[in-house]
Amino acid sequence: MNPVEVWEGPNFLFGKGRKGTIEVLCHQFKVEVLQPLTCEHGEMISTSRIRKLLEIGNYQQAEKLLGEECLPSFKAVKI
């Protein structure tokens, strides 16, 4: 990959020990920082938050934060 530019959120970290920062990316790419998305209660919507909701089985809230029906639907099959 040879990205022309990179868009990330303000809390983005990467690499071993999450030591890579947006400033590090700026040395290699054009970088734009997006403002965080928030829900109707003003809480930040993040991938970490959505992963936690999925881990505890709160699919409805995760789907609501994602903004559309994007989770796979499962059909029970009798064996």
mmCIF file as gemmi writes it, N, C-alpha and C atoms, coordinates in Angstrom:
data_model
loop_
_atom_site.group_PDB
_atom_site.id
_atom_site.type_symbol
_atom_site.label_atom_id
_atom_site.label_alt_id
_atom_site.label_comp_id
_atom_site.label_asym_id
_atom_site.label_entity_id
_atom_site.label_seq_id
_atom_site.pdbx_PDB_ins_code
_atom_site.Cartn_x
_atom_site.Cartn_y
_atom_site.Cartn_z
_atom_site.occupancy
_atom_site.B_iso_or_equiv
_atom_site.pdbx_formal_charge
_atom_site.auth_seq_id
_atom_site.auth_asym_id
_atom_site.pdbx_PDB_model_num
ATOM 1 N N . MET Axp A 1 ? 0.832 -1.178 0 1 0 ? 1 A 1
ATOM 2 C CA . MET Axp A 1 ? 0 0 0 1 0 ? 1 A 1
ATOM 3 C C . MET Axp A 1 ? 0.88 1.246 0 1 0 ? 1 A 1
ATOM 4 N N . ASN Axp A 2 ? 0.413 2.215 -0.724 1 0 ? 2 A 1
ATOM 5 C CA . ASN Axp A 2 ? 1.061 3.522 -0.732 1 0 ? 2 A 1
ATOM 6 C C . ASN Axp A 2 ? -0.001 4.594 -0.557 1 0 ? 2 A 1
ATOM 7 N N . PRO Axp A 3 ? -0.473 4.786 0.673 1 0 ? 3 A 1
ATOM 8 C CA . PRO Axp A 3 ? -1.549 5.763 0.87 1 0 ? 3 A 1
ATOM 9 C C . PRO Axp A 3 ? -1.078 7.187 0.551 1 0 ? 3 A 1
ATOM 10 N N . VAL Axp A 4 ? -1.986 7.947 -0.015 1 0 ? 4 A 1
ATOM 11 C CA . VAL Axp A 4 ? -1.712 9.348 -0.309 1 0 ? 4 A 1
ATOM 12 C C . VAL Axp A 4 ? -1.914 10.177 0.95 1 0 ? 4 A 1
ATOM 13 N N . GLU Axp A 5 ? -2.934 9.824 1.709 1 0 ? 5 A 1
ATOM 14 C CA . GLU Axp A 5 ? -3.189 10.504 2.969 1 0 ? 5 A 1
ATOM 15 C C . GLU Axp A 5 ? -3.868 9.549 3.932 1 0 ? 5 A 1
ATOM 16 N N . VAL Axp A 6 ? -3.81 9.885 5.204 1 0 ? 6 A 1
ATOM 17 C CA . VAL Axp A 6 ? -4.362 9.048 6.266 1 0 ? 6 A 1
ATOM 18 C C . VAL Axp A 6 ? -5.305 9.906 7.099 1 0 ? 6 A 1
ATOM 19 N N . TRP Axp A 7 ? -6.484 9.361 7.393 1 0 ? 7 A 1
ATOM 20 C CA . TRP Axp A 7 ? -7.467 10.045 8.248 1 0 ? 7 A 1
ATOM 21 C C . TRP Axp A 7 ? -7.634 9.206 9.504 1 0 ? 7 A 1
ATOM 22 N N . GLU Axp A 8 ? -7.494 9.839 10.65 1 0 ? 8 A 1
ATOM 23 C CA . GLU Axp A 8 ? -7.621 9.13 11.923 1 0 ? 8 A 1
ATOM 24 C C . GLU Axp A 8 ? -8.336 9.994 12.944 1 0 ? 8 A 1
ATOM 25 N N . GLY Axp A 9 ? -8.776 9.347 14.012 1 0 ? 9 A 1
ATOM 26 C CA . GLY Axp A 9 ? -9.375 10.055 15.128 1 0 ? 9 A 1
ATOM 27 C C . GLY Axp A 9 ? -8.292 10.628 16.021 1 0 ? 9 A 1
ATOM 28 N N . PRO Axp A 10 ? -8.636 11.522 16.917 1 0 ? 10 A 1
ATOM 29 C CA . PRO Axp A 10 ? -7.64 12.206 17.748 1 0 ? 10 A 1
ATOM 30 C C . PRO Axp A 10 ? -6.9 11.299 18.73 1 0 ? 10 A 1
ATOM 31 N N . ASN Axp A 11 ? -7.466 10.149 19.061 1 0 ? 11 A 1
ATOM 32 C CA . ASN Axp A 11 ? -6.84 9.249 20.036 1 0 ? 11 A 1
ATOM 33 C C . ASN Axp A 11 ? -6.104 8.09 19.387 1 0 ? 11 A 1
ATOM 34 N N . PHE Axp A 12 ? -5.851 8.165 18.087 1 0 ? 12 A 1
ATOM 35 C CA . PHE Axp A 12 ? -5.258 7.055 17.345 1 0 ? 12 A 1
ATOM 36 C C . PHE Axp A 12 ? -3.819 6.787 17.774 1 0 ? 12 A 1
ATOM 37 N N . LEU Axp A 13 ? -3.532 5.528 18.074 1 0 ? 13 A 1
ATOM 38 C CA . LEU Axp A 13 ? -2.183 5.045 18.372 1 0 ? 13 A 1
ATOM 39 C C . LEU Axp A 13 ? -1.992 3.733 17.628 1 0 ? 13 A 1
ATOM 40 N N . PHE Axp A 14 ? -0.75 3.404 17.28 1 0 ? 14 A 1
ATOM 41 C CA . PHE Axp A 14 ? -0.52 2.164 16.55 1 0 ? 14 A 1
ATOM 42 C C . PHE Axp A 14 ? 0.849 1.596 16.902 1 0 ? 14 A 1
ATOM 43 N N . GLY Axp A 15 ? 1.085 0.378 16.448 1 0 ? 15 A 1
ATOM 44 C CA . GLY Axp A 15 ? 2.389 -0.259 16.595 1 0 ? 15 A 1
ATOM 45 C C . GLY Axp A 15 ? 2.592 -0.922 17.945 1 0 ? 15 A 1
ATOM 46 N N . LYS Axp A 16 ? 3.796 -1.46 18.116 1 0 ? 16 A 1
ATOM 47 C CA . LYS Axp A 16 ? 4.143 -2.171 19.335 1 0 ? 16 A 1
ATOM 48 C C . LYS Axp A 16 ? 4.014 -1.25 20.541 1 0 ? 16 A 1
ATOM 49 N N . GLY Axp A 17 ? 3.24 -1.687 21.5 1 0 ? 17 A 1
ATOM 50 C CA . GLY Axp A 17 ? 3.014 -0.899 22.695 1 0 ? 17 A 1
ATOM 51 C C . GLY Axp A 17 ? 2.236 0.382 22.44 1 0 ? 17 A 1
ATOM 52 N N . ARG Axp A 18 ? 1.593 0.461 21.283 1 0 ? 18 A 1
ATOM 53 C CA . ARG Axp A 18 ? 0.814 1.646 20.887 1 0 ? 18 A 1
ATOM 54 C C . ARG Axp A 18 ? 1.637 2.928 21.025 1 0 ? 18 A 1
ATOM 55 N N . LYS Axp A 19 ? 2.905 2.835 20.609 1 0 ? 19 A 1
ATOM 56 C CA . LYS Axp A 19 ? 3.799 3.981 20.708 1 0 ? 19 A 1
ATOM 57 C C . LYS Axp A 19 ? 3.751 4.883 19.481 1 0 ? 19 A 1
ATOM 58 N N . GLY Axp A 20 ? 3.137 4.402 18.401 1 0 ? 20 A 1
ATOM 59 C CA . GLY Axp A 20 ? 3.021 5.222 17.204 1 0 ? 20 A 1
ATOM 60 C C . GLY Axp A 20 ? 1.907 6.245 17.367 1 0 ? 20 A 1
ATOM 61 N N . THR Axp A 21 ? 2.182 7.476 17.01 1 0 ? 21 A 1
ATOM 62 C CA . THR Axp A 21 ? 1.214 8.555 17.182 1 0 ? 21 A 1
ATOM 63 C C . THR Axp A 21 ? 0.902 9.212 15.836 1 0 ? 21 A 1
ATOM 64 N N . ILE Axp A 22 ? -0.05 10.095 15.861 1 0 ? 22 A 1
ATOM 65 C CA . ILE Axp A 22 ? -0.39 10.862 14.672 1 0 ? 22 A 1
ATOM 66 C C . ILE Axp A 22 ? 0.826 11.67 14.22 1 0 ? 22 A 1
ATOM 67 N N . GLU Axp A 23 ? 1.59 12.191 15.152 1 0 ? 23 A 1
ATOM 68 C CA . GLU Axp A 23 ? 2.783 12.964 14.809 1 0 ? 23 A 1
ATOM 69 C C . GLU Axp A 23 ? 3.778 12.116 14.023 1 0 ? 23 A 1
ATOM 70 N N . VAL Axp A 24 ? 3.923 10.84 14.399 1 0 ? 24 A 1
ATOM 71 C CA . VAL Axp A 24 ? 4.815 9.928 13.673 1 0 ? 24 A 1
ATOM 72 C C . VAL Axp A 24 ? 4.311 9.75 12.244 1 0 ? 24 A 1
ATOM 73 N N . LEU Axp A 25 ? 3.011 9.568 12.089 1 0 ? 25 A 1
ATOM 74 C CA . LEU Axp A 25 ? 2.439 9.41 10.752 1 0 ? 25 A 1
ATOM 75 C C . LEU Axp A 25 ? 2.694 10.633 9.879 1 0 ? 25 A 1
ATOM 76 N N . CYS Axp A 26 ? 2.679 11.799 10.484 1 0 ? 26 A 1
ATOM 77 C CA . CYS Axp A 26 ? 2.867 13.048 9.733 1 0 ? 26 A 1
ATOM 78 C C . CYS Axp A 26 ? 4.224 13.121 9.05 1 0 ? 26 A 1
ATOM 79 N N . HIS Axp A 27 ? 5.193 12.345 9.518 1 0 ? 27 A 1
ATOM 80 C CA . HIS Axp A 27 ? 6.514 12.341 8.89 1 0 ? 27 A 1
ATOM 81 C C . HIS Axp A 27 ? 6.503 11.598 7.56 1 0 ? 27 A 1
ATOM 82 N N . GLN Axp A 28 ? 5.494 10.747 7.346 1 0 ? 28 A 1
ATOM 83 C CA . GLN Axp A 28 ? 5.441 9.922 6.14 1 0 ? 28 A 1
ATOM 84 C C . GLN Axp A 28 ? 4.276 10.234 5.211 1 0 ? 28 A 1
ATOM 85 N N . PHE Axp A 29 ? 3.177 10.75 5.761 1 0 ? 29 A 1
ATOM 86 C CA . PHE Axp A 29 ? 1.944 10.927 5.002 1 0 ? 29 A 1
ATOM 87 C C . PHE Axp A 29 ? 1.299 12.268 5.316 1 0 ? 29 A 1
ATOM 88 N N . LYS Axp A 30 ? 0.394 12.645 4.443 1 0 ? 30 A 1
ATOM 89 C CA . LYS Axp A 30 ? -0.507 13.744 4.779 1 0 ? 30 A 1
ATOM 90 C C . LYS Axp A 30 ? -1.534 13.147 5.743 1 0 ? 30 A 1
ATOM 91 N N . VAL Axp A 31 ? -1.704 13.764 6.888 1 0 ? 31 A 1
ATOM 92 C CA . VAL Axp A 31 ? -2.6 13.222 7.913 1 0 ? 31 A 1
ATOM 93 C C . VAL Axp A 31 ? -3.659 14.26 8.263 1 0 ? 31 A 1
ATOM 94 N N . GLU Axp A 32 ? -4.896 13.819 8.295 1 0 ? 32 A 1
ATOM 95 C CA . GLU Axp A 32 ? -6.018 14.64 8.735 1 0 ? 32 A 1
ATOM 96 C C . GLU Axp A 32 ? -6.609 13.991 9.979 1 0 ? 32 A 1
ATOM 97 N N . VAL Axp A 33 ? -6.952 14.793 10.965 1 0 ? 33 A 1
ATOM 98 C CA . VAL Axp A 33 ? -7.53 14.286 12.205 1 0 ? 33 A 1
ATOM 99 C C . VAL Axp A 33 ? -9.011 14.639 12.227 1 0 ? 33 A 1
ATOM 100 N N . LEU Axp A 34 ? -9.841 13.609 12.351 1 0 ? 34 A 1
ATOM 101 C CA . LEU Axp A 34 ? -11.288 13.788 12.414 1 0 ? 34 A 1
ATOM 102 C C . LEU Axp A 34 ? -11.731 14.084 13.836 1 0 ? 34 A 1
ATOM 103 N N . GLN Axp A 35 ? -12.765 14.865 13.975 1 0 ? 35 A 1
ATOM 104 C CA . GLN Axp A 35 ? -13.366 15.091 15.285 1 0 ? 35 A 1
ATOM 105 C C . GLN Axp A 35 ? -14.092 13.816 15.696 1 0 ? 35 A 1
ATOM 106 N N . PRO Axp A 36 ? -14.074 13.476 16.969 1 0 ? 36 A 1
ATOM 107 C CA . PRO Axp A 36 ? -14.745 12.251 17.409 1 0 ? 36 A 1
ATOM 108 C C . PRO Axp A 36 ? -16.254 12.328 17.182 1 0 ? 36 A 1
ATOM 109 N N . LEU Axp A 37 ? -16.825 11.174 16.859 1 0 ? 37 A 1
ATOM 110 C CA . LEU Axp A 37 ? -18.279 11.061 16.751 1 0 ? 37 A 1
ATOM 111 C C . LEU Axp A 37 ? -18.836 10.796 18.137 1 0 ? 37 A 1
ATOM 112 N N . THR Axp A 38 ? -19.989 11.38 18.422 1 0 ? 38 A 1
ATOM 113 C CA . THR Axp A 38 ? -20.624 11.155 19.715 1 0 ? 38 A 1
ATOM 114 C C . THR Axp A 38 ? -22.06 10.699 19.515 1 0 ? 38 A 1
ATOM 115 N N . CYS Axp A 39 ? -22.572 9.979 20.492 1 0 ? 39 A 1
ATOM 116 C CA . CYS Axp A 39 ? -23.962 9.542 20.461 1 0 ? 39 A 1
ATOM 117 C C . CYS Axp A 39 ? -24.846 10.672 20.987 1 0 ? 39 A 1
ATOM 118 N N . GLU Axp A 40 ? -26.135 10.414 21.04 1 0 ? 40 A 1
ATOM 119 C CA . GLU Axp A 40 ? -27.077 11.459 21.486 1 0 ? 40 A 1
ATOM 120 C C . GLU Axp A 40 ? -26.851 11.877 22.938 1 0 ? 40 A 1
ATOM 121 N N . HIS Axp A 41 ? -26.111 11.064 23.701 1 0 ? 41 A 1
ATOM 122 C CA . HIS Axp A 41 ? -25.82 11.391 25.099 1 0 ? 41 A 1
ATOM 123 C C . HIS Axp A 41 ? -24.475 12.102 25.242 1 0 ? 41 A 1
ATOM 124 N N . GLY Axp A 42 ? -23.812 12.379 24.118 1 0 ? 42 A 1
ATOM 125 C CA . GLY Axp A 42 ? -22.537 13.082 24.139 1 0 ? 42 A 1
ATOM 126 C C . GLY Axp A 42 ? -21.324 12.202 24.369 1 0 ? 42 A 1
ATOM 127 N N . GLU Axp A 43 ? -21.526 10.875 24.474 1 0 ? 43 A 1
ATOM 128 C CA . GLU Axp A 43 ? -20.409 9.956 24.698 1 0 ? 43 A 1
ATOM 129 C C . GLU Axp A 43 ? -19.747 9.623 23.365 1 0 ? 43 A 1
ATOM 130 N N . MET Axp A 44 ? -18.424 9.499 23.383 1 0 ? 44 A 1
ATOM 131 C CA . MET Axp A 44 ? -17.688 9.212 22.165 1 0 ? 44 A 1
ATOM 132 C C . MET Axp A 44 ? -18.002 7.807 21.637 1 0 ? 44 A 1
ATOM 133 N N . ILE Axp A 45 ? -18.154 7.708 20.329 1 0 ? 45 A 1
ATOM 134 C CA . ILE Axp A 45 ? -18.347 6.421 19.667 1 0 ? 45 A 1
ATOM 135 C C . ILE Axp A 45 ? -16.982 5.99 19.149 1 0 ? 45 A 1
ATOM 136 N N . SER Axp A 46 ? -16.512 4.844 19.617 1 0 ? 46 A 1
ATOM 137 C CA . SER Axp A 46 ? -15.191 4.347 19.216 1 0 ? 46 A 1
ATOM 138 C C . SER Axp A 46 ? -15.274 2.857 18.915 1 0 ? 46 A 1
ATOM 139 N N . THR Axp A 47 ? -14.271 2.361 18.214 1 0 ? 47 A 1
ATOM 140 C CA . THR Axp A 47 ? -14.241 0.924 17.938 1 0 ? 47 A 1
ATOM 141 C C . THR Axp A 47 ? -14.124 0.137 19.235 1 0 ? 47 A 1
ATOM 142 N N . SER Axp A 48 ? -13.391 0.68 20.201 1 0 ? 48 A 1
ATOM 143 C CA . SER Axp A 48 ? -13.252 -0.009 21.497 1 0 ? 48 A 1
ATOM 144 C C . SER Axp A 48 ? -14.606 -0.141 22.178 1 0 ? 48 A 1
ATOM 145 N N . ARG Axp A 49 ? -15.381 0.92 22.139 1 0 ? 49 A 1
ATOM 146 C CA . ARG Axp A 49 ? -16.711 0.896 22.758 1 0 ? 49 A 1
ATOM 147 C C . ARG Axp A 49 ? -17.61 -0.114 22.059 1 0 ? 49 A 1
ATOM 148 N N . ILE Axp A 50 ? -17.582 -0.142 20.744 1 0 ? 50 A 1
ATOM 149 C CA . ILE Axp A 50 ? -18.425 -1.073 19.991 1 0 ? 50 A 1
ATOM 150 C C . ILE Axp A 50 ? -17.98 -2.508 20.252 1 0 ? 50 A 1
ATOM 151 N N . ARG Axp A 51 ? -16.658 -2.762 20.3 1 0 ? 51 A 1
ATOM 152 C CA . ARG Axp A 51 ? -16.167 -4.117 20.602 1 0 ? 51 A 1
ATOM 153 C C . ARG Axp A 51 ? -16.651 -4.578 21.964 1 0 ? 51 A 1
ATOM 154 N N . LYS Axp A 52 ? -16.602 -3.688 22.963 1 0 ? 52 A 1
ATOM 155 C CA . LYS Axp A 52 ? -17.06 -4.048 24.314 1 0 ? 52 A 1
ATOM 156 C C . LYS Axp A 52 ? -18.55 -4.392 24.313 1 0 ? 52 A 1
ATOM 157 N N . LEU Axp A 53 ? -19.34 -3.608 23.586 1 0 ? 53 A 1
ATOM 158 C CA . LEU Axp A 53 ? -20.773 -3.899 23.494 1 0 ? 53 A 1
ATOM 159 C C . LEU Axp A 53 ? -21.005 -5.267 22.866 1 0 ? 53 A 1
ATOM 160 N N . LEU Axp A 54 ? -20.248 -5.591 21.821 1 0 ? 54 A 1
ATOM 161 C CA . LEU Axp A 54 ? -20.398 -6.894 21.175 1 0 ? 54 A 1
ATOM 162 C C . LEU Axp A 54 ? -19.969 -8.026 22.107 1 0 ? 54 A 1
ATOM 163 N N . GLU Axp A 55 ? -18.892 -7.81 22.87 1 0 ? 55 A 1
ATOM 164 C CA . GLU Axp A 55 ? -18.406 -8.826 23.802 1 0 ? 55 A 1
ATOM 165 C C . GLU Axp A 55 ? -19.439 -9.167 24.863 1 0 ? 55 A 1
ATOM 166 N N . ILE Axp A 56 ? -20.203 -8.17 25.322 1 0 ? 56 A 1
ATOM 167 C CA . ILE Axp A 56 ? -21.201 -8.444 26.362 1 0 ? 56 A 1
ATOM 168 C C . ILE Axp A 56 ? -22.564 -8.804 25.77 1 0 ? 56 A 1
ATOM 169 N N . GLY Axp A 57 ? -22.627 -8.88 24.439 1 0 ? 57 A 1
ATOM 170 C CA . GLY Axp A 57 ? -23.858 -9.304 23.786 1 0 ? 57 A 1
ATOM 171 C C . GLY Axp A 57 ? -24.871 -8.202 23.552 1 0 ? 57 A 1
ATOM 172 N N . ASN Axp A 58 ? -24.481 -6.947 23.69 1 0 ? 58 A 1
ATOM 173 C CA . ASN Axp A 58 ? -25.406 -5.837 23.476 1 0 ? 58 A 1
ATOM 174 C C . ASN Axp A 58 ? -25.363 -5.429 21.993 1 0 ? 58 A 1
ATOM 175 N N . TYR Axp A 59 ? -25.848 -6.317 21.141 1 0 ? 59 A 1
ATOM 176 C CA . TYR Axp A 59 ? -25.801 -6.107 19.693 1 0 ? 59 A 1
ATOM 177 C C . TYR Axp A 59 ? -26.67 -4.935 19.252 1 0 ? 59 A 1
ATOM 178 N N . GLN Axp A 60 ? -27.787 -4.753 19.913 1 0 ? 60 A 1
ATOM 179 C CA . GLN Axp A 60 ? -28.705 -3.683 19.531 1 0 ? 60 A 1
ATOM 180 C C . GLN Axp A 60 ? -28.049 -2.309 19.702 1 0 ? 60 A 1
ATOM 181 N N . GLN Axp A 61 ? -27.363 -2.09 20.827 1 0 ? 61 A 1
ATOM 182 C CA . GLN Axp A 61 ? -26.701 -0.807 21.062 1 0 ? 61 A 1
ATOM 183 C C . GLN Axp A 61 ? -25.513 -0.63 20.108 1 0 ? 61 A 1
ATOM 184 N N . ALA Axp A 62 ? -24.755 -1.701 19.873 1 0 ? 62 A 1
ATOM 185 C CA . ALA Axp A 62 ? -23.623 -1.615 18.944 1 0 ? 62 A 1
ATOM 186 C C . ALA Axp A 62 ? -24.112 -1.229 17.554 1 0 ? 62 A 1
ATOM 187 N N . GLU Axp A 63 ? -25.184 -1.863 17.117 1 0 ? 63 A 1
ATOM 188 C CA . GLU Axp A 63 ? -25.752 -1.572 15.806 1 0 ? 63 A 1
ATOM 189 C C . GLU Axp A 63 ? -26.256 -0.131 15.736 1 0 ? 63 A 1
ATOM 190 N N . LYS Axp A 64 ? -26.85 0.349 16.818 1 0 ? 64 A 1
ATOM 191 C CA . LYS Axp A 64 ? -27.342 1.725 16.861 1 0 ? 64 A 1
ATOM 192 C C . LYS Axp A 64 ? -26.182 2.716 16.715 1 0 ? 64 A 1
ATOM 193 N N . LEU Axp A 65 ? -25.072 2.448 17.41 1 0 ? 65 A 1
ATOM 194 C CA . LEU Axp A 65 ? -23.913 3.334 17.325 1 0 ? 65 A 1
ATOM 195 C C . LEU Axp A 65 ? -23.268 3.293 15.949 1 0 ? 65 A 1
ATOM 196 N N . LEU Axp A 66 ? -23.328 2.135 15.302 1 0 ? 66 A 1
ATOM 197 C CA . LEU Axp A 66 ? -22.769 2.021 13.952 1 0 ? 66 A 1
ATOM 198 C C . LEU Axp A 66 ? -23.647 2.731 12.918 1 0 ? 66 A 1
ATOM 199 N N . GLY Axp A 67 ? -24.903 2.941 13.255 1 0 ? 67 A 1
ATOM 200 C CA . GLY Axp A 67 ? -25.767 3.753 12.41 1 0 ? 67 A 1
ATOM 201 C C . GLY Axp A 67 ? -26.533 3.016 11.341 1 0 ? 67 A 1
ATOM 202 N N . GLU Axp A 68 ? -26.424 1.716 11.295 1 0 ? 68 A 1
ATOM 203 C CA . GLU Axp A 68 ? -27.179 0.955 10.302 1 0 ? 68 A 1
ATOM 204 C C . GLU Axp A 68 ? -27.176 -0.512 10.692 1 0 ? 68 A 1
ATOM 205 N N . GLU Axp A 69 ? -27.984 -1.262 10.012 1 0 ? 69 A 1
ATOM 206 C CA . GLU Axp A 69 ? -28.01 -2.703 10.258 1 0 ? 69 A 1
ATOM 207 C C . GLU Axp A 69 ? -26.822 -3.323 9.537 1 0 ? 69 A 1
ATOM 208 N N . CYS Axp A 70 ? -25.754 -3.556 10.283 1 0 ? 70 A 1
ATOM 209 C CA . CYS Axp A 70 ? -24.552 -4.078 9.637 1 0 ? 70 A 1
ATOM 210 C C . CYS Axp A 70 ? -24.05 -5.361 10.276 1 0 ? 70 A 1
ATOM 211 N N . LEU Axp A 71 ? -24.669 -5.775 11.36 1 0 ? 71 A 1
ATOM 212 C CA . LEU Axp A 71 ? -24.244 -7.005 11.988 1 0 ? 71 A 1
ATOM 213 C C . LEU Axp A 71 ? -24.911 -8.18 11.3 1 0 ? 71 A 1
ATOM 214 N N . PRO Axp A 72 ? -24.204 -9.299 11.2 1 0 ? 72 A 1
ATOM 215 C CA . PRO Axp A 72 ? -24.812 -10.459 10.549 1 0 ? 72 A 1
ATOM 216 C C . PRO Axp A 72 ? -26.005 -10.963 11.341 1 0 ? 72 A 1
ATOM 217 N N . SER Axp A 73 ? -27.004 -11.422 10.627 1 0 ? 73 A 1
ATOM 218 C CA . SER Axp A 73 ? -28.141 -12.023 11.321 1 0 ? 73 A 1
ATOM 219 C C . SER Axp A 73 ? -27.925 -13.532 11.313 1 0 ? 73 A 1
ATOM 220 N N . PHE Axp A 74 ? -28.313 -14.157 12.395 1 0 ? 74 A 1
ATOM 221 C CA . PHE Axp A 74 ? -28.102 -15.588 12.541 1 0 ? 74 A 1
ATOM 222 C C . PHE Axp A 74 ? -29.454 -16.288 12.588 1 0 ? 74 A 1
ATOM 223 N N . LYS Axp A 75 ? -29.513 -17.405 11.937 1 0 ? 75 A 1
ATOM 224 C CA . LYS Axp A 75 ? -30.735 -18.195 11.918 1 0 ? 75 A 1
ATOM 225 C C . LYS Axp A 75 ? -30.458 -19.504 12.624 1 0 ? 75 A 1
ATOM 226 N N . ALA Axp A 76 ? -31.309 -19.843 13.573 1 0 ? 76 A 1
ATOM 227 C CA . ALA Axp A 76 ? -31.15 -21.089 14.305 1 0 ? 76 A 1
ATOM 228 C C . ALA Axp A 76 ? -31.463 -22.265 13.384 1 0 ? 76 A 1
ATOM 229 N N . VAL Axp A 77 ? -30.638 -23.273 13.46 1 0 ? 77 A 1
ATOM 230 C CA . VAL Axp A 77 ? -30.835 -24.475 12.65 1 0 ? 77 A 1
ATOM 231 C C . VAL Axp A 77 ? -30.915 -25.659 13.593 1 0 ? 77 A 1
ATOM 232 N N . LYS Axp A 78 ? -31.992 -26.447 13.433 1 0 ? 78 A 1
ATOM 233 C CA . LYS Axp A 78 ? -32.158 -27.622 14.28 1 0 ? 78 A 1
ATOM 234 C C . LYS Axp A 78 ? -31.286 -28.743 13.724 1 0 ? 78 A 1
ATOM 235 N N . ILE Axp A 79 ? -30.503 -29.365 14.629 1 0 ? 79 A 1
ATOM 236 C CA . ILE Axp A 79 ? -29.598 -30.441 14.19 1 0 ? 79 A 1
ATOM 237 C C . ILE Axp A 79 ? -30.122 -31.767 14.677 1 0 ? 79 A 1
